[in-house]
Amino acid sequence: MVDIFKKITSNNQPQNKPNIEMEVYSSLQENMEYIQNQLFHSSDLKWRSIRFNQREGLIFYLESVSDQQRIQKEIIQPIEEKKEGDLDGVITSLEIKRKSILSQVPHALVQGNCALLFEGISDAHIIDVMSVYKRSISEPVNEGVARGAHDGFIEHLITNLYLVRKRISNPDLVVRYYQVGEATKTKLALLYMQDLANSDLVKEVDHRLGSISIDSIITPGFTAELIEENPFSLFPQILFTERPDRAVAHLMEGRVVILSDGDPTALILPVTFFAFYQSPDDYQSRWIIGSVIRLIRLASFVIASLLPALYIAIIGFHPEILPAKLIYTVKGSIDKVPIPPILEALLMQVALELLREAGLRLPNRVGQTIGIVGGLVIGDAVVRAGLVSYPMVIVISLTAISSFVVPSSEMSSTIRILGFPLMILASMFGLIGIVFGLLFIFIHLCKLECFGTPYFAPVMPLRIKDLKDTFVRFPIWSLNQRPHDSHPKKLTQERNSREWEHDDHRKE
């Protein structure tokens, strides 16, 4: 079935048109006409005449992406002062390239460069004068923490690299650039630790990024779907984050990070199921507190996905499970509702999703109003109208709260979607249907892989030592090995072994 769906969704890739390489004309007028035609006489294409070494020249640039003050300060002003000499020595810009192929000049212009051409010279000087507009570094809205760093990635790639290198002052940190998207020319950066990241993993990620063939990369979600192994799985296989400290922590465990210019989201891979339930807060608190909080998060997965299904199964098939006093209370509430529990649950879940989307899309002031109105409608009016019972409102409320506990929005969405098929199975087969549904989910998790890493590691396959930082977090000084799931080059890591406790010179 999956193969048939793949054939339906696959497209026949058209052959790329051959790129005709045309050398730079010696005539300045011909070069100008070619550049104008290639950019379709765009209104933001500007040029300025200059004279150097007794030759007439033109500076071409796009005012929408180029910094005109840099052009004046680093190019025009030095040329007007010197008048003649070596051009590379006169221009004060750090990056100057020579191009003999004229067809490369328009592509350079749209990337924020300016082109300097002279009469009688069949070369173009390409100078980087990109204009940079960026917002200030602030904490990610979706990944706030109580303690710890409060800076986050922004839409500027170089700034994001600075945030990473500020935390890892190590020459082993490698950055590789990629350009993907035939039309958008989106710039990606692959980050990994040379002494930690598995060579096979780096080669595989490099191969997949280099094999991307698409017109445009608008968001990192495009990149994730193009390189992940199991696109038809409901579970996310790549971790999205806007926190530099979280990205650095995974880099130091031998994983790789992908950053995209124009977006504050970083992709971390390979990851396991339990990585989506880890948060920087776990390591800012004492290890006992962090362990308890992580256990609560993992319990939220069970509650959010199973609670409505369990309620439907118990009410419809196994009411004897409930205590006698509770049965009368629940039955008195259910008898007033004319629809079966499965329709109650579906109605409430759909209403909750509508409210969530409305609150997310609307402005903050209106969104708060929508939340209050929605709470009143769901919590009071629907019950008074006899469409939904009070126990169902409680169940759906606990389910919603549990789904929002997850630090990853992708996993949170997965949990909410998983609840629907489990509710349907519970309404048809009771607890037996839930068991078969959970069995299918567990088999899928055990079978799933992410870049050669078992998705359900270290539970399957079982690795006892890695359980120190899975369900709970052991003390930092006891975590003397990196997780084995990413197959790092170095498993052992330096930890504070509290040697001060064994110093001989200590005085009792």
C-alpha positions as CSV (number, residue, x, y, z in Angstrom):
1,M,0.0,0.0,0.0
2,V,2.8,2.4,0.9
3,D,4.6,1.6,-2.5
4,I,1.4,2.5,-4.4
5,F,1.0,5.7,-2.4
6,K,4.7,6.6,-3.2
7,K,4.0,6.0,-6.9
8,I,1.0,8.3,-6.8
9,T,2.8,11.1,-5.0
10,S,6.0,10.9,-7.0
11,N,6.5,13.3,-9.9
12,N,8.5,12.8,-13.0
13,Q,11.4,15.1,-12.7
14,P,11.9,17.2,-15.8
15,Q,15.4,17.5,-17.1
16,N,17.2,20.7,-16.2
17,K,17.9,23.1,-19.0
18,P,21.6,23.2,-20.0
19,N,23.4,26.2,-18.6
20,I,25.0,28.1,-21.4
21,E,28.3,29.6,-20.2
22,M,29.0,32.9,-21.9
23,E,32.2,34.8,-21.3
24,V,32.2,38.4,-20.2
25,Y,32.2,40.8,-23.2
26,S,35.0,43.3,-23.6
27,S,32.3,45.8,-24.5
28,L,30.8,47.5,-21.4
29,Q,27.6,48.3,-23.3
30,E,27.0,44.6,-24.3
31,N,27.6,43.5,-20.7
32,M,25.1,46.1,-19.5
33,E,22.4,44.9,-21.9
34,Y,23.0,41.3,-21.0
35,I,22.6,41.9,-17.3
36,Q,19.5,44.0,-17.8
37,N,17.9,41.3,-19.9
38,Q,18.8,38.5,-17.5
39,L,17.2,40.4,-14.7
40,F,14.2,41.4,-16.9
41,H,14.9,45.2,-16.4
42,S,14.0,44.9,-12.7
43,S,13.4,48.3,-11.1
44,D,15.8,47.6,-8.2
45,L,18.7,47.0,-10.5
46,K,21.0,50.0,-10.2
47,W,24.4,50.9,-11.7
48,R,26.9,53.7,-11.4
49,S,29.7,54.8,-13.7
50,I,33.3,55.0,-12.4
51,R,36.7,55.5,-13.9
52,F,39.9,53.6,-12.9
53,N,43.2,53.1,-14.6
54,Q,42.0,55.3,-17.5
55,R,39.1,52.9,-18.2
56,E,35.4,53.4,-18.0
57,G,33.6,51.1,-15.6
58,L,30.2,50.3,-14.2
59,I,29.1,49.0,-10.8
60,F,25.9,46.9,-10.9
61,Y,23.9,46.1,-7.8
62,L,20.4,45.4,-6.6
63,E,19.4,48.0,-4.1
64,S,16.9,45.6,-2.4
65,V,19.7,43.3,-1.2
66,S,22.9,45.3,-1.3
67,D,24.2,47.8,1.3
68,Q,24.7,51.1,-0.6
69,Q,26.7,52.6,2.2
70,R,29.2,49.7,1.9
71,I,29.4,50.2,-1.8
72,Q,30.2,53.9,-1.3
73,K,32.7,53.4,1.5
74,E,34.5,50.2,0.4
75,I,34.4,50.5,-3.4
76,I,33.6,53.9,-4.9
77,Q,35.4,56.1,-2.4
78,P,38.7,54.2,-2.5
79,I,38.6,54.1,-6.4
80,E,38.0,57.9,-6.6
81,E,40.9,58.5,-4.2
82,K,43.4,56.3,-5.9
83,K,42.4,56.7,-9.5
84,E,44.8,53.9,-10.6
85,G,46.7,50.9,-9.4
86,D,45.9,47.3,-8.4
87,L,42.1,47.1,-8.0
88,D,42.2,44.2,-5.5
89,G,44.5,46.3,-3.3
90,V,42.4,49.5,-3.6
91,I,39.0,48.0,-2.7
92,T,38.7,47.5,1.0
93,S,36.1,44.8,1.0
94,L,37.1,41.4,2.5
95,E,35.7,39.2,-0.2
96,I,36.5,39.9,-3.9
97,K,36.1,37.3,-6.7
98,R,36.8,37.3,-10.4
99,K,34.4,35.8,-12.8
100,S,35.0,35.3,-16.5
101,I,31.6,33.8,-17.1
102,L,29.0,36.5,-17.7
103,S,26.0,34.2,-16.9
104,Q,27.3,34.0,-13.3
105,V,27.0,37.7,-12.7
106,P,23.2,38.0,-12.4
107,H,23.2,35.1,-9.9
108,A,25.8,36.9,-7.9
109,L,23.8,40.1,-7.9
110,V,20.6,38.5,-6.5
111,Q,22.8,37.1,-3.6
112,G,23.7,40.5,-2.4
113,N,26.9,41.1,-4.3
114,C,27.8,43.9,-6.7
115,A,29.6,43.5,-10.0
116,L,32.4,45.8,-11.2
117,L,33.1,45.7,-15.0
118,F,35.5,47.8,-17.1
119,E,35.6,48.6,-20.8
120,G,38.0,46.3,-22.7
121,I,38.4,43.8,-19.8
122,S,36.8,40.4,-20.0
123,D,36.5,39.9,-16.3
124,A,33.9,40.8,-13.7
125,H,34.9,41.6,-10.1
126,I,32.2,40.2,-7.7
127,I,32.3,42.0,-4.3
128,D,30.2,41.0,-1.3
129,V,28.1,43.9,-0.1
130,M,25.0,42.1,1.2
131,S,22.7,44.2,3.3
132,V,21.8,42.6,6.6
133,Y,18.6,43.3,8.4
134,K,18.1,41.2,11.5
135,R,16.1,41.3,14.7
136,S,17.6,41.2,18.1
137,I,18.4,37.9,19.9
138,S,15.6,36.9,22.2
139,E,14.3,33.9,23.9
140,P,12.2,31.5,21.7
141,V,8.5,31.9,22.4
142,N,7.7,28.2,22.1
143,E,10.7,26.9,24.2
144,G,10.9,29.0,27.3
145,V,12.7,27.8,30.4
146,A,12.6,28.8,34.0
147,R,16.4,28.9,34.4
148,G,19.3,29.0,32.0
149,A,20.1,30.9,28.8
150,H,17.4,33.1,27.4
151,D,18.8,33.6,23.9
152,G,17.5,31.9,20.7
153,F,18.3,31.5,17.1
154,I,17.1,34.3,14.7
155,E,16.6,34.5,10.9
156,H,20.3,35.3,10.2
157,L,22.5,32.3,9.6
158,I,25.8,34.0,10.6
159,T,24.3,35.2,13.9
160,N,23.1,31.6,14.6
161,L,26.6,30.3,13.9
162,Y,28.0,32.8,16.3
163,L,25.6,31.6,19.0
164,V,26.8,28.1,18.6
165,R,30.5,28.9,18.4
166,K,30.2,31.2,21.4
167,R,29.3,28.0,23.4
168,I,31.8,25.7,21.6
169,S,35.2,27.4,21.4
170,N,36.7,24.4,19.8
171,P,38.4,24.0,16.4
172,D,36.8,20.6,16.0
173,L,33.4,22.2,15.3
174,V,33.0,22.0,11.6
175,V,30.6,24.1,9.4
176,R,29.7,23.1,5.9
177,Y,27.6,25.3,3.6
178,Y,25.1,24.1,1.1
179,Q,22.9,25.9,-1.4
180,V,19.6,24.2,-2.2
181,G,16.6,25.3,-4.2
182,E,16.9,26.0,-7.9
183,A,14.9,29.2,-7.6
184,T,15.4,30.4,-4.0
185,K,19.1,29.4,-3.6
186,T,18.6,28.8,0.1
187,K,21.8,28.6,2.2
188,L,22.1,25.8,4.6
189,A,24.8,25.0,7.2
190,L,25.7,21.6,8.5
191,L,27.4,21.6,11.9
192,Y,29.1,18.7,13.6
193,M,32.1,17.9,15.9
194,Q,34.9,16.4,13.9
195,D,36.1,14.3,16.9
196,L,32.7,13.1,17.9
197,A,30.3,12.8,15.0
198,N,30.3,9.4,13.3
199,S,31.9,9.6,9.8
200,D,29.2,7.5,8.2
201,L,26.5,9.7,9.6
202,V,28.2,12.9,8.3
203,K,28.6,11.3,4.9
204,E,25.0,10.2,4.7
205,V,23.7,13.6,5.7
206,D,26.1,15.3,3.3
207,H,24.8,13.0,0.5
208,R,21.2,13.6,1.2
209,L,21.6,17.4,1.4
210,G,23.6,17.4,-1.8
211,S,20.9,15.3,-3.5
212,I,18.1,17.7,-2.9
213,S,16.5,18.8,-6.1
214,I,13.6,21.3,-5.7
215,D,12.7,24.7,-6.9
216,S,12.4,26.3,-3.4
217,I,13.2,25.7,0.2
218,I,10.9,27.9,2.1
219,T,11.2,26.5,5.7
220,P,13.3,23.8,7.4
221,G,10.3,21.6,7.2
222,F,11.0,21.2,3.5
223,T,14.5,20.0,4.3
224,A,13.3,17.6,6.9
225,E,10.8,16.0,4.6
226,L,13.4,15.7,1.8
227,I,16.0,13.9,3.9
228,E,14.1,11.8,6.5
229,E,13.9,8.1,6.0
230,N,10.2,7.4,6.8
231,P,8.1,10.3,5.6
232,F,4.9,8.2,6.0
233,S,5.4,7.7,9.8
234,L,3.3,9.8,12.1
235,F,6.2,10.2,14.6
236,P,8.7,13.1,14.0
237,Q,12.2,11.8,13.2
238,I,14.1,15.1,13.3
239,L,14.1,17.4,16.3
240,F,13.3,21.1,15.7
241,T,14.6,23.6,18.1
242,E,15.2,27.4,18.3
243,R,17.5,27.1,21.4
244,P,21.3,27.3,20.9
245,D,22.0,25.5,24.2
246,R,19.8,22.5,23.1
247,A,21.6,22.3,19.7
248,V,25.0,22.5,21.4
249,A,24.1,19.7,23.8
250,H,23.2,17.4,21.0
251,L,26.4,18.4,19.1
252,M,28.5,17.4,22.1
253,E,26.8,14.0,22.0
254,G,27.9,13.3,18.4
255,R,24.8,14.4,16.5
256,V,24.6,16.9,13.6
257,V,22.7,20.2,13.3
258,I,21.3,21.8,10.2
259,L,20.7,25.6,10.2
260,S,18.9,27.5,7.4
261,D,19.4,31.1,6.4
262,G,16.1,33.0,6.9
263,D,14.7,30.8,9.6
264,P,15.4,30.5,13.3
265,T,14.8,26.7,13.5
266,A,17.6,24.2,13.8
267,L,17.3,20.5,12.7
268,I,18.9,18.0,15.0
269,L,19.5,14.4,13.9
270,P,19.6,11.5,14.5
271,V,17.3,11.6,17.5
272,T,15.3,9.0,19.5
273,F,11.7,9.1,20.8
274,F,13.0,10.1,24.3
275,A,14.9,13.2,23.0
276,F,11.5,14.9,22.4
277,Y,10.8,14.7,26.1
278,Q,14.1,16.2,27.3
279,S,14.3,19.9,28.1
280,P,17.2,22.2,29.2
281,D,15.2,22.6,32.4
282,D,16.1,19.0,33.3
283,Y,19.7,20.0,33.6
284,Q,19.2,23.3,35.4
285,S,17.4,21.7,38.3
286,R,18.8,19.2,40.8
287,W,18.8,15.8,39.4
288,I,16.0,14.5,41.6
289,I,13.7,17.3,40.6
290,G,14.6,17.0,36.9
291,S,13.9,13.3,37.0
292,V,10.5,13.7,38.5
293,I,9.6,16.4,35.9
294,R,10.8,14.2,33.1
295,L,8.7,11.3,34.4
296,I,5.7,13.6,34.4
297,R,6.3,14.5,30.8
298,L,6.6,10.8,29.8
299,A,3.4,10.1,31.7
300,S,1.7,12.9,29.8
301,F,2.3,10.8,26.6
302,V,0.2,8.0,28.1
303,I,-2.5,10.3,29.4
304,A,-2.9,12.3,26.2
305,S,-3.1,9.3,23.9
306,L,-5.0,6.8,26.1
307,L,-7.3,8.6,28.5
308,P,-10.2,9.3,26.1
309,A,-10.0,5.8,24.7
310,L,-9.9,4.3,28.2
311,Y,-13.0,6.3,29.2
312,I,-14.9,5.2,26.1
313,A,-13.9,1.5,26.6
314,I,-14.8,1.5,30.3
315,I,-18.2,3.2,29.8
316,G,-19.2,1.2,26.8
317,F,-17.7,-2.3,27.5
318,H,-16.3,-2.6,31.0
319,P,-18.3,-0.5,33.5
320,E,-17.6,-3.1,36.2
321,I,-14.0,-1.8,36.5
322,L,-15.3,1.4,38.2
323,P,-16.1,1.5,41.9
324,A,-19.8,1.1,42.7
325,K,-20.3,4.7,43.9
326,L,-18.5,6.1,40.9
327,I,-20.7,4.0,38.5
328,Y,-23.9,5.7,39.7
329,T,-22.3,9.2,39.4
330,V,-21.0,8.6,35.9
331,K,-24.2,6.8,34.8
332,G,-26.4,9.7,36.0
333,S,-24.4,12.1,33.9
334,I,-24.2,9.9,30.8
335,D,-28.0,9.1,30.8
336,K,-28.7,12.8,30.1
337,V,-26.6,12.8,26.9
338,P,-28.4,11.6,23.7
339,I,-25.2,10.7,21.8
340,P,-22.7,7.8,22.4
341,P,-19.4,8.5,24.2
342,I,-17.3,8.2,21.0
343,L,-19.3,11.0,19.4
344,E,-18.9,13.0,22.6
345,A,-15.1,12.6,22.6
346,L,-14.8,13.4,18.9
347,L,-17.0,16.5,19.3
348,M,-14.9,17.7,22.2
349,Q,-11.6,16.9,20.5
350,V,-12.5,18.7,17.3
351,A,-13.8,21.7,19.2
352,L,-10.5,21.8,21.2
353,E,-8.4,21.7,18.0
354,L,-10.5,24.5,16.6
355,L,-9.9,26.7,19.7
356,R,-6.2,25.9,19.6
357,E,-5.8,26.9,16.0
358,A,-7.9,30.0,16.5
359,G,-5.8,31.1,19.5
360,L,-2.6,30.4,17.5
361,R,-3.6,32.4,14.4
362,L,-5.3,35.4,15.9
363,P,-3.5,38.3,17.5
364,N,-2.7,38.0,21.2
365,R,-5.4,40.3,22.5
366,V,-8.1,38.6,20.4
367,G,-6.7,35.1,21.1
368,Q,-7.1,35.5,24.9
369,T,-10.8,36.5,24.3
370,I,-11.3,33.4,22.1
371,G,-9.8,31.2,24.9
372,I,-12.2,32.6,27.5
373,V,-15.2,32.3,25.2
374,G,-14.3,28.8,24.2
375,G,-13.7,27.7,27.8
376,L,-17.2,29.0,28.7
377,V,-18.8,27.3,25.7
378,I,-17.1,23.9,26.2
379,G,-17.1,23.9,30.0
380,D,-20.6,25.1,30.8
381,A,-22.9,25.7,27.8
382,V,-22.3,22.4,26.1
383,V,-22.9,20.5,29.3
384,R,-26.0,22.4,30.2
385,A,-27.4,21.7,26.7
386,G,-27.0,18.0,27.4
387,L,-24.6,17.4,24.5
388,V,-21.6,16.4,26.6
389,S,-21.4,14.9,30.1
390,Y,-19.3,16.3,32.9
391,P,-16.9,13.3,33.0
392,M,-16.1,13.7,29.3
393,V,-15.3,17.4,29.9
394,I,-12.8,16.4,32.6
395,V,-11.3,13.7,30.5
396,I,-10.8,15.9,27.4
397,S,-9.4,18.7,29.6
398,L,-6.8,16.4,31.2
399,T,-5.9,15.1,27.7
400,A,-5.4,18.7,26.4
401,I,-3.2,19.7,29.3
402,S,-1.1,16.5,28.9
403,S,-0.5,17.1,25.2
404,F,0.8,20.6,25.9
405,V,3.4,19.3,28.4
406,V,5.6,18.0,25.7
407,P,8.6,20.3,24.9
408,S,8.3,19.6,21.2
409,S,5.3,20.9,19.2
410,E,5.8,18.1,16.6
411,M,5.5,15.4,19.2
412,S,2.5,17.2,20.8
413,S,0.7,17.1,17.5
414,T,1.5,13.4,17.0
415,I,0.0,12.6,20.4
416,R,-3.2,14.4,19.7
417,I,-3.6,12.6,16.4
418,L,-2.9,9.2,17.9
419,G,-5.8,9.6,20.2
420,F,-8.4,9.5,17.4
421,P,-7.7,5.9,16.1
422,L,-7.4,4.7,19.7
423,M,-10.8,6.1,20.5
424,I,-12.3,4.4,17.4
425,L,-10.8,1.1,18.4
426,A,-12.0,1.5,22.0
427,S,-15.6,2.2,20.8
428,M,-15.5,-0.9,18.6
429,F,-13.6,-3.5,20.7
430,G,-13.2,-2.0,24.2
431,L,-9.9,-2.6,26.0
432,I,-8.9,-5.3,23.5
433,G,-9.0,-2.7,20.7
434,I,-6.8,-0.4,22.8
435,V,-4.3,-3.2,23.4
436,F,-4.1,-4.0,19.7
437,G,-3.6,-0.3,18.9
438,L,-0.8,0.1,21.5
439,L,0.8,-3.1,20.2
440,F,0.8,-1.7,16.7
441,I,2.3,1.6,17.9
442,F,5.0,-0.2,19.9
443,I,6.0,-2.4,17.0
444,H,6.2,0.7,14.8
445,L,8.4,2.5,17.3
446,C,10.7,-0.5,17.5
447,K,11.0,-0.8,13.8
448,L,11.5,2.9,13.0
449,E,15.0,4.2,12.3
450,C,16.5,7.6,11.9
451,F,19.7,7.7,10.0
452,G,20.6,4.3,11.1
453,T,19.7,5.0,14.7
454,P,16.9,2.9,16.3
455,Y,14.1,5.3,17.1
456,F,13.1,3.6,20.4
457,A,16.7,3.3,21.7
458,P,17.9,2.7,24.4
459,V,14.8,0.6,25.2
460,M,14.9,-1.3,22.0
461,P,17.5,-2.4,21.6
462,L,18.1,-2.4,25.3
463,R,21.2,-0.6,26.5
464,I,21.3,-0.3,30.3
465,K,24.0,2.4,30.5
466,D,22.0,4.8,28.3
467,L,19.0,4.6,30.6
468,K,20.8,6.9,33.0
469,D,19.4,9.9,31.0
470,T,16.2,8.5,29.5
471,F,13.3,8.0,31.8
472,V,15.1,9.8,34.6
473,R,18.3,11.9,34.8
474,F,21.1,10.6,37.0
475,P,23.5,13.1,38.6
476,I,25.8,14.8,36.1
477,W,29.0,13.3,37.6
478,S,27.6,9.8,36.9
479,L,26.9,10.4,33.2
480,N,30.4,9.4,32.1
481,Q,29.4,8.0,28.7
482,R,27.6,9.6,25.7
483,P,24.5,8.0,24.4
484,H,25.3,5.1,22.1
485,D,22.4,5.8,19.6
486,S,24.3,8.3,17.5
487,H,27.4,6.0,17.4
488,P,29.8,8.8,18.4
489,K,33.6,8.3,17.9
490,K,34.2,8.8,21.6
491,L,31.8,7.2,24.1
492,T,33.6,8.2,27.2
493,Q,33.4,11.8,28.2
494,E,35.1,13.8,30.9
495,R,32.9,14.4,33.9
496,N,33.5,15.9,37.3
497,S,34.1,12.7,39.4
498,R,34.0,14.6,42.7
499,E,37.6,13.8,43.3
500,W,37.6,16.5,46.0
501,E,35.9,14.0,48.3
502,H,39.0,11.8,48.1
503,D,41.8,14.4,48.5
504,D,44.4,13.3,50.9
505,H,45.1,16.7,52.2
506,R,41.5,17.3,53.4
507,K,41.3,17.7,57.1
508,E,38.5,16.1,59.0
